[in-house]
Amino acid sequence: MRIRRTDANHKKLIDQLRQLPGVSVFSTHTIGKGFPDIVVGYGGKNYLFEIKDEDKAPSLTKLTNSEDLFHKKWQGQVDVVKNLGDCILKLQK
């Protein structure tokens, strides 16, 4: 069994999102197989977010092969986010 690591900003971003009114968050990083790190509920909709650390070089924040495959095959919404601002922009769409 492999331990699934999270990006350094994973917990902080979840905590920030949970402070927003009407937002619920569930961490799904342990599912694996490219499934996004969190599911966010807002306004009666669900959002799949893959969290990447904005403090790392772009070459270190690329999607893994399994994440890339998931993003390409998924027929619904899925986004990469690096900070609370990214999340808010996606939730407002």
N, C-alpha and C positions, 0 to 999 in steps of 0.2 A: 504494500500500500504506500502510495506516495503522498507526502504532505504538500498541500497546495499553498504556495506562498501568495501573499498579497502585496500590492504596491505600497510604498511608504505612506501614501495619502489615502489609502482605502478607509481606514477607521475614521479619520478626520472628515472625509467627505460624507460618509454615512451619518456621522453625528451632525454635521451642518445641514444636511438634507432633512433630517428628522426634526430640526428646529423650525422648519418652514411649515406654516399652517396648511393643513389638508394633504400633507405628504406622508406616505408610508414607504418604508424601505426594507427589503429582505436581501441579505447577503447570500449569493449563490455561487461564490467562488470555488466551493468544494465540489461542485457538480462535475467539472472537467469537460473534456471533449470539445473545448472551444466555447462552451456556454458562457455568456457574459457574467461579470462579477456581481452585479446587483440588479434587482428588479425594483423599480420605483412605481408606486401607485399615486396618481394625481388626476383630479378632475374626471374620475370614472374611467381612466385609461391606465394601461400598464406600459412601462418603458424599460427596455433592456439596455443597460449601460456597461460597457467595458471600460474599466478605470485604468488609466495610464498615468505615470508619475511625471508631472510637468517639470520637475527639477532634474530629470535625466536628459541626456543627449537624445535627439530624435532617433538616432540609430538604435538606442536601447529601449525605445518605447513602441517599436513596431509590433504589430500583431504577430502572435506565434502562428505556426502553420495551422494548428487546429482552430484558433480564433479566426484566422483569415477564411478558412473553409466554411466555418459556421456563418460568418457575415455574408459570404457569397451565396450560400444555399438558403439562408433564412428568408422566408417570404413576408416577414413582418418587419417592424421597426427594430433597429439595433444601432447604437451609436457609441463612439469612443468619446470619453470625457476625461478631462484632466483636472478640473476644478469646479467649484460651485457655480461659477458663471456659465461654464459650458452646460451644466445640468439645467440651469434655469432657462437658458436659451432653447434647449431641446423640449423642456416642459411647456414652453409658451407656443410651440408650433401647433 
